[in-house]
Amino acid sequence: MKYGALLVTGLLCWPLLAWAGAQREETLSSSVQTTLQRSISDRMEPRLIFANPADAEVWLSAMSERLKKRIPDEFVRRKLLTAIHYEATRAGLDPQLVMGLIHVESGFNRYAVSVVGARGLMQVMPFWQRSIGSAEHNLFDMNTNLRYGCTILRHYLDRENGDYFRALGRYNGSLGKAEYPNLVHGAWKNGYDWQIPSNGLVAQK
């Protein structure tokens, strides 16, 4: 991964809503628009994607413990985590990075709304429905919001040739500025970083 000048913040931040609301609507080429539309319309049931099923349960348990204070209901918590892992993985993103982004954007509140109308877990702007989806899509729906958010971040990452610093800057409309990428990176590394354990114990930092 490329992070450019990305710096690690020392402490987890409280969620600051409306970050992604600074996204700017842009004209997409026909090929890009078609690719993004195809990604949005692929409605598969979320599932954990691990080569080893045992690793899936270890990951789910580790992440569930970290979200317990924010989402007390275990069933809801595990369902959300399964959806995050699925949508992030299918988009070629690190699920823990996506969790860091959600932490900053909405504090895991699926009904969050910014002052400019960004909605849901990943604070998706409604203009994306017009660009790559449908007005009938509910951005407060957990799976729909994650599908849009991960697809959008993947688009920006491809546009920036794998540079997460710049891709995250595009995601919240502050390309070239360090504050937002640093917040996401800090939340990711200090709260949700995880690696497959090699000794049967939960690996965390």
N, CA, C and O of each residue as an XYZ file, in Angstrom:
820
protein
N       0.828     -1.196      0.000
C       0.000      0.000      0.000
C       0.870      1.256      0.000
O       1.954      1.283      0.582
N       0.374      2.276     -0.656
C       1.085      3.546     -0.661
C       0.304      4.517      0.198
O      -0.915      4.629      0.073
N       1.000      5.212      1.062
C       0.327      6.177      1.906
C       0.880      7.590      1.731
O       0.467      8.513      2.433
N       1.828      7.759      0.783
C       2.400      9.076      0.587
C       2.966      9.580      1.890
O       3.776      8.913      2.533
N       2.535     10.761      2.274
C       3.029     11.369      3.511
C       2.142     11.044      4.706
O       2.170     11.749      5.714
N       1.339      9.956      4.593
C       0.388      9.619      5.644
C       1.090      9.410      6.987
O       2.080      8.684      7.074
N       0.572     10.044      8.016
C       1.122      9.935      9.362
C       0.131      9.211     10.249
O      -1.079      9.305     10.044
N       0.642      8.485     11.240
C      -0.223      7.765     12.164
C      -0.571      8.668     13.339
O       0.321      9.183     14.014
N      -1.846      8.858     13.584
C      -2.237      9.613     14.766
C      -2.189      8.702     15.965
O      -2.362      7.490     15.835
N      -1.953      9.273     17.145
C      -1.714      8.458     18.319
C      -2.944      7.925     19.009
O      -2.881      6.884     19.662
N      -4.084      8.625     18.877
C      -5.268      8.221     19.630
C      -6.462      8.088     18.703
O      -6.529      8.732     17.657
N      -7.407      7.241     19.102
C      -8.645      7.144     18.344
C      -9.394      8.463     18.457
O      -9.428      9.094     19.513
N      -9.992      8.861     17.342
C     -10.733     10.120     17.335
C     -12.220      9.837     17.459
O     -12.695      8.771     17.068
N     -12.952     10.805     18.007
C     -14.395     10.714     17.971
C     -14.826     10.971     16.541
O     -14.166     11.729     15.831
N     -15.946     10.344     16.088
C     -16.374     10.546     14.714
C     -16.730     11.997     14.442
O     -17.404     12.633     15.252
N     -16.294     12.518     13.332
C     -16.588     13.876     12.914
C     -17.443     13.784     11.662
O     -16.930     13.493     10.582
N     -18.734     14.025     11.793
C     -19.646     13.818     10.690
C     -19.446     14.852      9.589
O     -18.899     15.931      9.819
N     -19.901     14.501      8.390
C     -19.906     15.368      7.208
C     -18.580     15.406      6.474
O     -18.414     16.202      5.550
N     -17.625     14.559      6.864
C     -16.354     14.540      6.157
C     -16.548     14.256      4.674
O     -16.068     15.009      3.827
N     -17.253     13.168      4.358
C     -17.401     12.781      2.958
C     -18.342     13.708      2.207
O     -18.428     13.647      0.981
N     -19.047     14.567      2.935
C     -19.951     15.500      2.285
C     -19.257     16.499      1.382
O     -19.909     17.190      0.600
N     -17.937     16.582      1.484
C     -17.190     17.500      0.616
C     -16.843     16.863     -0.727
O     -16.202     17.496     -1.567
N     -17.267     15.602     -0.936
C     -17.050     14.969     -2.234
C     -17.677     15.821     -3.327
O     -18.711     16.457     -3.120
N     -17.045     15.827     -4.481
C     -17.560     16.613     -5.597
C     -18.039     15.691     -6.707
O     -17.346     14.756     -7.108
N     -19.234     15.976     -7.190
C     -19.762     15.183     -8.295
C     -18.931     15.461     -9.535
O     -18.590     16.610     -9.816
N     -18.608     14.422    -10.268
C     -17.783     14.578    -11.452
C     -18.345     13.744    -12.594
O     -19.076     12.779    -12.371
N     -18.003     14.118    -13.795
C     -18.430     13.373    -14.966
C     -17.561     12.129    -15.106
O     -16.335     12.225    -15.164
N     -18.195     10.971    -15.160
C     -17.473      9.715    -15.288
C     -17.462      9.267    -16.745
O     -18.434      9.469    -17.473
N     -16.359      8.661    -17.161
C     -16.321      8.106    -18.507
C     -17.324      6.959    -18.583
O     -17.698      6.390    -17.558
N     -17.750      6.624    -19.776
C     -18.743      5.565    -19.951
C     -18.253      4.238    -19.391
O     -19.022      3.500    -18.775
N     -16.964      3.929    -19.602
C     -16.426      2.651    -19.132
C     -16.381      2.597    -17.616
O     -16.722      1.578    -17.016
N     -15.957      3.700    -16.990
C     -15.901      3.745    -15.523
C     -17.309      3.679    -14.943
O     -17.560      2.948    -13.984
N     -18.210      4.434    -15.521
C     -19.590      4.434    -15.034
C     -20.204      3.034    -15.125
O     -20.883      2.588    -14.200
N     -19.963      2.352    -16.236
C     -20.496      0.999    -16.416
C     -19.920      0.039    -15.381
O     -20.643     -0.784    -14.820
N     -18.625      0.147    -15.130
C     -17.968     -0.719    -14.139
C     -18.540     -0.485    -12.746
O     -18.817     -1.439    -12.019
N     -18.717      0.773    -12.376
C     -19.238      1.091    -11.055
C     -20.699      0.665    -10.928
O     -21.115      0.165     -9.882
N     -21.470      0.860    -11.985
C     -22.875      0.440    -11.961
C     -22.987     -1.067    -11.792
O     -23.859     -1.556    -11.074
N     -22.107     -1.794    -12.451
C     -22.120     -3.253    -12.343
C     -21.798     -3.688    -10.918
O     -22.389     -4.632    -10.392
N     -20.860     -2.991    -10.309
C     -20.485     -3.325     -8.935
C     -21.647     -3.077     -7.975
O     -21.908     -3.894     -7.091
N     -22.335     -1.968     -8.144
C     -23.453     -1.621     -7.273
C     -24.604     -2.604     -7.422
O     -25.275     -2.930     -6.443
N     -24.836     -3.077     -8.646
C     -26.001     -3.924     -8.911
C     -25.798     -5.387     -8.540
O     -26.756     -6.160     -8.554
N     -24.583     -5.780     -8.213
C     -24.280     -7.169     -7.862
C     -24.698     -7.428     -6.419
O     -23.943     -7.128     -5.494
N     -25.881     -7.977     -6.218
C     -26.464     -8.096     -4.883
C     -26.302     -9.499     -4.306
O     -27.274    -10.249     -4.216
N     -25.112     -9.847     -3.926
C     -24.851    -11.134     -3.295
C     -25.026    -11.016     -1.780
O     -24.822     -9.947     -1.203
N     -25.404    -12.117     -1.149
C     -25.548    -12.135      0.305
C     -24.172    -12.004      0.956
O     -23.269    -12.775      0.631
N     -23.989    -11.036      1.879
C     -22.687    -10.856      2.532
C     -22.236    -12.105      3.269
O     -23.043    -12.808      3.876
N     -20.935    -12.372      3.209
C     -20.350    -13.506      3.920
C     -18.883    -13.190      4.184
O     -18.284    -12.366      3.493
N     -18.318    -13.837      5.172
C     -16.901    -13.663      5.456
C     -16.095    -14.427      4.423
O     -16.405    -15.573      4.100
N     -15.059    -13.783      3.908
C     -14.245    -14.390      2.863
C     -12.841    -14.647      3.407
O     -11.992    -13.757      3.409
N     -12.612    -15.871      3.864
C     -11.319    -16.287      4.380
C     -10.970    -17.641      3.773
O     -11.849    -18.477      3.562
N      -9.691    -17.854      3.496
C      -9.262    -19.148      2.977
C      -9.473    -20.243      4.027
O      -9.799    -21.385      3.700
N      -9.280    -19.865      5.295
C      -9.454    -20.791      6.404
C     -10.675    -20.364      7.218
O     -10.650    -19.295      7.828
N     -11.749    -21.171      7.248
C     -12.958    -20.802      7.994
C     -12.690    -20.468      9.458
O     -13.390    -19.639     10.040
N     -11.691    -21.100     10.054
C     -11.375    -20.827     11.457
C     -10.914    -19.379     11.635
O     -11.223    -18.744     12.644
N     -10.176    -18.863     10.653
C      -9.718    -17.475     10.722
C     -10.893    -16.509     10.682
O     -10.841    -15.437     11.286
N     -11.951    -16.884      9.975
C     -13.132    -16.026      9.869
C     -13.752    -15.804     11.245
O     -14.102    -14.676     11.594
N     -13.889    -16.864     12.021
C     -14.496    -16.733     13.340
C     -13.584    -15.969     14.298
O     -14.068    -15.211     15.139
N     -12.274    -16.161     14.177
C     -11.332    -15.414     15.026
C     -11.423    -13.926     14.718
O     -11.455    -13.097     15.628
N     -11.466    -13.587     13.416
C     -11.584    -12.180     13.023
C     -12.883    -11.587     13.526
O     -12.898    -10.492     14.088
N     -13.973    -12.310     13.324
C     -15.285    -11.809     13.728
C     -15.344    -11.584     15.235
O     -15.894    -10.581     15.689
N     -14.796    -12.483     15.993
C     -14.793    -12.346     17.446
C     -13.941    -11.161     17.894
O     -14.330    -10.410     18.788
N     -12.770    -10.998     17.262
C     -11.864     -9.904     17.623
C     -12.488     -8.547     17.316
O     -12.447     -7.638     18.145
N     -13.067     -8.414     16.125
C     -13.671     -7.146     15.742
C     -14.948     -6.877     16.534
O     -15.249     -5.729     16.861
N     -15.698     -7.936     16.841
C     -16.930     -7.778     17.609
C     -16.631     -7.212     18.999
O     -17.369     -6.364     19.501
N     -15.565     -7.677     19.604
C     -15.169     -7.174     20.920
C     -14.853     -5.685     20.863
O     -15.166     -4.947     21.798
N     -14.241     -5.243     19.784
C     -13.853     -3.837     19.656
C     -15.043     -2.916     19.416
O     -14.976     -1.720     19.702
N     -16.132     -3.474     18.892
C     -17.320     -2.660     18.616
C     -18.397     -2.784     19.685
O     -19.465     -2.185     19.558
N     -18.129     -3.553     20.736
C     -19.151     -3.864     21.733
C     -19.749     -2.605     22.359
O     -20.962     -2.540     22.559
N     -18.935     -1.618     22.666
C     -19.442     -0.408     23.312
C     -20.293      0.427     22.363
O     -21.239      1.089     22.790
N     -19.960      0.396     21.090
C     -20.715      1.191     20.115
C     -21.990      0.479     19.673
O     -23.014      1.118     19.432
N     -21.919     -0.851     19.567
C     -23.065     -1.636     19.104
C     -23.270     -2.775     20.099
O     -22.688     -3.846     19.926
N     -24.075     -2.571     21.128
C     -24.230     -3.568     22.199
C     -24.847     -4.892     21.726
O     -24.496     -5.951     22.247
N     -25.751     -4.847     20.758
C     -26.423     -6.058     20.307
C     -25.471     -6.929     19.491
O     -25.010     -6.518     18.426
N     -25.179     -8.126     19.988
C     -24.192     -8.988     19.337
C     -24.620     -9.422     17.941
O     -23.795     -9.479     17.030
N     -25.892     -9.727     17.769
C     -26.373    -10.159     16.457
C     -26.177     -9.056     15.425
O     -25.675     -9.305     14.329
N     -26.572     -7.843     15.776
C     -26.424     -6.696     14.874
C     -24.951     -6.435     14.588
O     -24.571     -6.145     13.454
N     -24.136     -6.540     15.616
C     -22.702     -6.282     15.500
C     -22.050     -7.265     14.527
O     -21.288     -6.858     13.651
N     -22.343     -8.529     14.676
C     -21.738     -9.544     13.822
C     -22.268     -9.457     12.391
O     -21.533     -9.705     11.435
N     -23.532     -9.108     12.252
C     -24.095     -8.933     10.917
C     -23.415     -7.769     10.197
O     -23.084     -7.877      9.016
N     -23.207     -6.664     10.900
C     -22.526     -5.513     10.325
C     -21.097     -5.861      9.942
O     -20.648     -5.517      8.848
N     -20.390     -6.530     10.815
C     -18.997     -6.887     10.549
C     -18.884     -7.827      9.353
O     -17.958     -7.705      8.551
N     -19.807     -8.749      9.234
C     -19.805     -9.651      8.080
C     -19.995     -8.857      6.790
O     -19.320     -9.113      5.793
N     -20.917     -7.892      6.814
C     -21.162     -7.065      5.629
C     -19.947     -6.201      5.296
O     -19.590     -6.062      4.126
N     -19.310     -5.621      6.313
C     -18.118     -4.802      6.078
C     -17.016     -5.651      5.448
O     -16.395     -5.242      4.468
N     -16.780     -6.826      6.011
C     -15.711     -7.677      5.489
C     -15.997     -8.084      4.049
O     -15.096     -8.082      3.210
N     -17.239     -8.431      3.764
C     -17.598     -8.870      2.417
C     -17.441     -7.738      1.399
O     -16.790     -7.912      0.369
N     -18.034     -6.591      1.689
C     -18.008     -5.488      0.723
C     -16.599     -4.946      0.521
O     -16.209     -4.617     -0.599
N     -15.834     -4.854      1.609
C     -14.458     -4.372      1.484
C     -13.617     -5.357      0.677
O     -12.860     -4.952     -0.206
N     -13.746     -6.643      0.975
C     -12.947     -7.654      0.301
C     -13.271     -7.735     -1.182
O     -12.368     -7.830     -2.012
N     -14.550     -7.699     -1.517
C     -14.932     -7.781     -2.928
C     -14.469     -6.545     -3.706
O     -14.301     -6.603     -4.924
N     -14.261     -5.423     -2.995
C     -13.761     -4.210     -3.635
C     -12.239     -4.144     -3.614
O     -11.655     -3.190     -4.129
N     -11.586     -5.153     -3.021
C     -10.132     -5.151     -2.953
C      -9.578     -4.202     -1.916
O      -8.475     -3.677     -2.071
N     -10.344     -3.977     -0.850
C      -9.932     -3.069      0.219
C      -9.688     -3.858      1.506
O     -10.237     -4.944      1.687
N      -8.869     -3.312      2.389
C      -8.647     -3.903      3.697
C      -9.886     -3.626      4.560
O     -10.211     -2.460      4.783
N     -10.583     -4.651      5.050
C     -11.775     -4.420      5.871
C     -11.514     -3.551      7.097
O     -12.381     -2.779      7.509
N     -10.312     -3.676      7.686
C     -10.004     -2.862      8.863
C      -9.835     -1.387      8.495
O     -10.168     -0.507      9.289
N      -9.321     -1.114      7.297
C      -9.242      0.271      6.822
C     -10.649      0.835      6.681
O     -10.914      1.966      7.088
N     -11.545      0.051      6.107
C     -12.931      0.501      5.937
C     -13.562      0.765      7.301
O     -14.341      1.706      7.451
N     -13.232     -0.054      8.293
C     -13.751      0.193      9.639
C     -13.217      1.507     10.206
O     -13.938      2.229     10.895
N     -11.964      1.810      9.918
C     -11.411      3.092     10.347
C     -12.127      4.249      9.695
O     -12.378      5.270     10.336
N     -12.459      4.101      8.422
C     -13.180      5.153      7.700
C     -14.575      5.335      8.293
O     -15.018      6.464      8.507
N     -15.267      4.231      8.560
C     -16.608      4.309      9.146
C     -16.547      4.955     10.532
O     -17.419      5.746     10.892
N     -15.517      4.615     11.302
C     -15.330      5.207     12.631
C     -15.288      6.730     12.535
O     -15.924      7.429     13.324
N     -14.542      7.227     11.572
C     -14.396      8.676     11.405
C     -15.666      9.289     10.825
O     -16.105     10.349     11.272
N     -16.258      8.628      9.833
C     -17.392      9.208      9.125
C     -18.677      9.245      9.947
O     -19.362     10.267      9.980
N     -19.005      8.143     10.607
C     -20.320      8.064     11.236
C     -20.311      7.487     12.645
O     -21.355      7.449     13.296
N     -19.161      7.038     13.130
C     -19.137      6.377     14.425
C     -19.992      5.128     14.446
O     -20.516      4.745     15.492
N     -20.141      4.473     13.263
C     -20.921      3.248     13.098
C     -22.426      3.478     13.298
O     -23.158      2.559     13.668
N     -22.874      4.704     13.053
C     -24.300      5.033     13.093
C     -24.856      4.963     11.676
O     -24.577      5.834     10.853
N     -25.638      3.933     11.393
C     -26.132      3.720     10.033
C     -27.125      4.785      9.587
O     -27.420      4.897      8.397
N     -27.643      5.570     10.534
C     -28.614      6.605     10.200
C     -28.013      8.016     10.250
O     -28.745      9.005     10.245
N     -26.709      8.103     10.298
C     -26.051      9.409     10.348
C     -26.327     10.210      9.076
O     -26.336      9.661      7.974
N     -26.552     11.510      9.243
C     -26.774     12.420      8.112
C     -25.946     13.670      8.353
O     -25.992     14.255      9.435
N     -25.189     14.077      7.344
C     -24.379     15.287      7.480
C     -25.220     16.508      7.115
O     -26.331     16.380      6.601
N     -24.677     17.681      7.386
C     -25.409     18.916      7.098
C     -25.612     19.129      5.596
O     -26.468     19.916      5.193
N     -24.834     18.438      4.775
C     -24.994     18.573      3.323
C     -25.653     17.342      2.710
O     -25.742     17.222      1.488
N     -26.120     16.417      3.571
C     -26.903     15.313      3.065
C     -26.202     13.992      2.881
O     -26.824     13.037      2.414
N     -24.912     13.891      3.232
C     -24.225     12.594      3.158
C     -24.888     11.640      4.139
O     -25.276     12.040      5.236
N     -25.018     10.373      3.742
C     -25.864      9.471      4.504
C     -25.190      8.164      4.896
O     -24.363      7.618      4.166
N     -25.572      7.684      6.069
C     -25.246      6.331      6.478
C     -23.847      6.105      7.000
O     -23.103      7.045      7.279
N     -23.506      4.831      7.126
C     -22.245      4.404      7.719
C     -21.029      5.056      7.078
O     -20.144      5.549      7.778
N     -20.981      5.059      5.742
C     -19.820      5.586      5.024
C     -20.088      6.973      4.453
O     -19.335      7.463      3.612
N     -21.175      7.605      4.919
C     -21.513      8.975      4.538
C     -21.455      9.169      3.018
O     -20.661      9.954      2.500
N     -22.310      8.439      2.335
C     -22.386      8.490      0.870
C     -23.266      9.651      0.445
O     -24.371      9.822      0.962
N     -22.781     10.445     -0.492
C     -23.564     11.557     -1.023
C     -24.620     11.028     -1.999
O     -24.321     10.157     -2.815
N     -25.854     11.549     -1.922
C     -26.939     11.062     -2.775
C     -26.684     11.193     -4.274
O     -27.310     10.475     -5.053
N     -25.787     12.082     -4.708
C     -25.567     12.210     -6.147
C     -25.002     10.930     -6.751
O     -25.097     10.716     -7.959
N     -24.408     10.069     -5.901
C     -23.888      8.802     -6.415
C     -25.014      7.876     -6.872
O     -24.814      7.031     -7.746
N     -26.190      8.038     -6.281
C     -27.326      7.238     -6.756
C     -27.619      7.560     -8.220
O     -27.879      6.667     -9.026
N     -27.573      8.821     -8.541
C     -27.815      9.255     -9.917
C     -26.685      8.826    -10.852
O     -26.927      8.478    -12.008
N     -25.453      8.854    -10.347
C     -24.292      8.573    -11.201
C     -24.106      7.091    -11.491
O     -23.811      6.702    -12.621
N     -24.282      6.261    -10.452
C     -23.930      4.849    -10.640
C     -24.991      3.879    -10.125
O     -24.824      2.665    -10.232
N     -26.077      4.406     -9.569
C     -27.070      3.524     -8.982
C     -28.483      3.868     -9.387
O     -28.788      4.027    -10.569
N     -29.341      3.983     -8.388
C     -30.748      4.251     -8.628
C     -31.304      5.069     -7.478
O     -30.872      4.928     -6.334
N     -32.272      5.932     -7.792
C     -32.911      6.741     -6.758
C     -33.660      5.860     -5.765
O     -33.964      6.296     -4.655
N     -33.956      4.639     -6.151
C     -34.673      3.718     -5.280
C     -33.759      3.081     -4.228
O     -34.244      2.491     -3.263
N     -32.451      3.196     -4.411
C     -31.520      2.621     -3.442
C     -31.582      3.392     -2.139
O     -31.545      4.623     -2.143
N     -31.675      2.691     -1.038
C     -31.754      3.296      0.288
C     -30.362      3.372      0.898
O     -29.792      2.348      1.277
N     -29.818      4.567      0.995
C     -28.467      4.730      1.514
C     -28.382      4.540      3.026
O     -27.286      4.524      3.585
N     -29.520      4.396      3.687
C     -29.513      4.057      5.106
C     -29.520      2.546      5.314
O     -29.328      2.074      6.434
N     -29.738      1.795      4.257
C     -29.639      0.349      4.344
C     -28.171     -0.027      4.492
O     -27.321      0.432      3.729
N     -27.889     -0.853      5.467
C     -26.500     -1.187      5.790
C     -25.738     -1.719      4.589
O     -24.670     -1.206      4.254
N     -26.271     -2.737      3.942
C     -25.560     -3.364      2.832
C     -25.406     -2.428      1.641
O     -24.357     -2.397      0.996
N     -26.457     -1.668      1.354
C     -26.410     -0.733      0.233
C     -25.366      0.345      0.464
O     -24.589      0.666     -0.436
N     -25.346      0.906      1.669
C     -24.391      1.962      1.979
C     -22.962      1.456      1.880
O     -22.096      2.129      1.320
N     -22.715      0.269      2.423
C     -21.363     -0.293      2.358
C     -20.968     -0.597      0.920
O     -19.816     -0.400      0.534
N     -21.918     -1.075      0.130
C     -21.633     -1.364     -1.277
C     -21.220     -0.085     -2.017
O     -20.229     -0.072     -2.747
N     -21.986      0.977     -1.819
C     -21.653      2.259     -2.443
C     -20.306      2.774     -1.938
O     -19.432      3.110     -2.737
N     -20.136      2.837     -0.619
C     -18.925      3.414     -0.042
C     -17.666      2.703     -0.485
O     -16.682      3.346     -0.850
N     -17.689      1.379     -0.456
C     -16.502      0.614     -0.853
C     -16.242      0.742     -2.351
O     -15.089      0.808     -2.779
N     -17.300      0.777     -3.140
C     -17.147      0.954     -4.585
C     -16.546      2.315     -4.907
O     -15.680      2.429     -5.775
N     -17.004      3.342     -4.209
C     -16.493      4.700     -4.430
C     -15.018      4.797     -4.034
O     -14.208      5.356     -4.773
N     -14.673      4.249     -2.863
C     -13.276      4.296     -2.421
C     -12.388      3.511     -3.379
O     -11.278      3.947     -3.686
N     -12.857      2.367     -3.852
C     -12.085      1.585     -4.830
C     -11.859      2.384     -6.113
O     -10.777      2.338     -6.699
N     -12.887      3.116     -6.542
C     -12.770      3.970     -7.728
C     -11.686      5.022     -7.531
O     -10.856      5.236     -8.415
N     -11.691      5.673     -6.383
C     -10.686      6.697     -6.109
C      -9.294      6.074     -5.979
O      -8.303      6.669     -6.404
N      -9.222      4.892     -5.401
C      -7.926      4.229     -5.261
C      -7.351      3.864     -6.625
O      -6.152      4.025     -6.857
N      -8.192      3.377     -7.521
C      -7.736      3.077     -8.883
C      -7.293      4.346     -9.600
O      -6.294      4.360    -10.317
N      -8.051      5.395     -9.390
C      -7.726      6.672    -10.032
C      -6.381      7.209     -9.558
O      -5.666      7.868    -10.314
N      -6.036      6.921     -8.292
C      -4.784      7.410     -7.712
C      -3.687      6.340     -7.714
O      -2.706      6.447     -6.977
N      -3.859      5.318     -8.541
C      -2.823      4.285     -8.722
C      -2.387      3.634     -7.407
O      -1.201      3.382     -7.191
N      -3.354      3.367     -6.538
C      -3.054      2.663     -5.306
C      -2.596      3.532     -4.150
O      -2.236      3.002     -3.099
N      -2.596      4.835     -4.307
C      -2.145      5.734     -3.253
C      -3.318      6.031     -2.312
O      -4.220      6.800     -2.648
N      -3.289      5.410     -1.132
C      -4.390      5.566     -0.193
C      -4.500      6.990      0.342
O      -5.602      7.473      0.600
N      -3.391      7.647      0.506
C      -3.416      9.031      1.004
C      -4.254      9.908      0.083
O      -5.113     10.659      0.546
N      -4.006      9.814     -1.211
C      -4.737     10.625     -2.180
C      -6.174     10.113     -2.369
O      -7.101     10.905     -2.533
N      -6.350      8.791     -2.345
C      -7.694      8.233     -2.506
C      -8.609      8.658     -1.361
O      -9.768      9.008     -1.585
N      -8.088      8.627     -0.136
C      -8.886      9.071      1.003
C      -9.160     10.569      0.924
O     -10.231     11.030      1.318
N      -8.196     11.323      0.415
C      -8.414     12.745      0.215
C      -9.561     12.994     -0.753
O     -10.385     13.882     -0.529
N      -9.617     12.223     -1.817
C     -10.724     12.352     -2.771
C     -12.046     11.939     -2.127
O     -13.090     12.534     -2.395
N     -11.990     10.927     -1.285
C     -13.220     10.430     -0.678
C     -13.927     11.524      0.120
O     -15.156     11.582      0.134
N     -13.162     12.389      0.780
C     -13.824     13.438      1.544
C     -13.644     14.821      0.934
O     -13.973     15.827      1.563
N     -13.124     14.874     -0.285
C     -13.037     16.147     -0.992
C     -11.924     17.054     -0.511
O     -12.039     18.275     -0.618
N     -10.851     16.489      0.015
C      -9.738     17.320      0.497
C      -8.411     16.816     -0.067
O      -7.417     16.721      0.653
N      -8.404     16.499     -1.341
C      -7.217     15.945     -1.982
C      -5.980     16.798     -1.699
O      -5.988     18.011     -1.905
N      -4.913     16.141     -1.222
C      -3.655     16.822     -0.952
C      -3.498     17.298      0.478
O      -2.405     17.700      0.878
N      -4.584     17.260      1.263
C      -4.510     17.673      2.658
C      -4.433     16.441      3.553
O      -5.035     15.409      3.255
N      -3.697     16.555      4.638
C      -3.384     15.379      5.455
C      -4.406     15.057      6.535
O      -4.443     13.922      7.012
N      -5.240     16.015      6.940
C      -6.057     15.816      8.133
C      -6.957     14.586      8.040
O      -6.929     13.737      8.931
N      -7.744     14.478      6.989
C      -8.687     13.360      6.899
C      -7.988     12.010      6.727
O      -8.308     11.074      7.459
N      -7.040     11.872      5.784
C      -6.322     10.593      5.691
C      -5.665     10.191      7.010
O      -5.644      9.011      7.359
N      -5.133     11.164      7.742
C      -4.509     10.862      9.029
C      -5.529     10.343     10.043
O      -5.242      9.412     10.796
N      -6.715     10.944     10.058
C      -7.753     10.510     10.977
C      -8.169      9.063     10.692
O      -8.287      8.248     11.607
N      -8.387      8.762      9.423
C      -8.791      7.405      9.044
C      -7.680      6.410      9.354
O      -7.931      5.340      9.910
N      -6.469      6.765      8.996
C      -5.334      5.881      9.249
C      -5.137      5.655     10.747
O      -4.844      4.539     11.176
N      -5.298      6.708     11.534
C      -5.149      6.584     12.980
C      -6.217      5.685     13.585
O      -5.918      4.843     14.432
N      -7.472      5.863     13.150
C      -8.558      5.016     13.649
C      -8.330      3.567     13.261
O      -8.553      2.659     14.062
N      -7.889      3.354     12.045
C      -7.601      1.999     11.550
C      -6.506      1.332     12.378
O      -6.710      0.247     12.922
N      -5.346      1.979     12.472
C      -4.198      1.357     13.113
C      -4.323      1.274     14.628
O      -3.800      0.342     15.239
N      -5.004      2.228     15.236
C      -5.106      2.227     16.690
C      -6.345      1.515     17.218
O      -6.439      1.234     18.413
N      -7.294      1.224     16.333
C      -8.517      0.604     16.813
C      -8.906     -0.693     16.151
O      -9.554     -1.533     16.774
N      -8.519     -0.880     14.877
C      -9.060     -2.020     14.139
C      -8.008     -2.837     13.385
O      -8.355     -3.729     12.612
N      -6.759     -2.544     13.601
C      -5.702     -3.298     12.918
C      -5.720     -4.739     13.394
O      -5.869     -4.998     14.588
N      -5.569     -5.679     12.468
C      -5.642     -7.108     12.811
C      -4.885     -7.922     11.782
O      -4.904     -7.609     10.592
N      -4.224     -8.960     12.240
C      -3.534     -9.882     11.341
C      -3.897    -11.301     11.719
O      -4.183    -11.584     12.882
N      -3.889    -12.197     10.743
C      -4.193    -13.593     11.024
C      -3.151    -14.137     12.007
O      -1.955    -14.109     11.715
N      -3.590    -14.628     13.160
C      -2.637    -15.125     14.156
C      -1.959    -16.403     13.690
O      -2.576    -17.234     13.023
N      -0.702    -16.556     14.041
C       0.041    -17.750     13.648
C       0.140    -18.770     14.769
O       0.611    -19.890     14.568
N      -0.320    -18.362     15.973
C      -0.188    -19.249     17.136
C      -1.516    -19.583     17.801
O      -1.562    -20.084     18.925
N      -2.602    -19.290     17.074
C      -3.916    -19.605     17.611
C      -4.473    -18.538     18.537
O      -5.593    -18.680     19.027
N      -3.716    -17.463     18.791
C      -4.182    -16.380     19.632
C      -4.619    -15.219     18.770
O      -4.181    -15.083     17.628
N      -5.476    -14.387     19.310
C      -5.941    -13.225     18.555
C      -4.817    -12.223     18.440
O      -4.215    -11.835     19.441
N      -4.536    -11.806     17.228
C      -3.466    -10.827     17.002
C      -4.075     -9.434     16.981
O      -5.004     -9.168     16.219
N      -3.558     -8.560     17.806
C      -4.042     -7.183     17.797
C      -2.915     -6.253     18.217
O      -1.951     -6.649     18.872
N      -3.080     -5.005     17.813
C      -2.065     -4.004     18.139
C      -2.692     -2.905     18.971
O      -2.009     -1.956     19.355
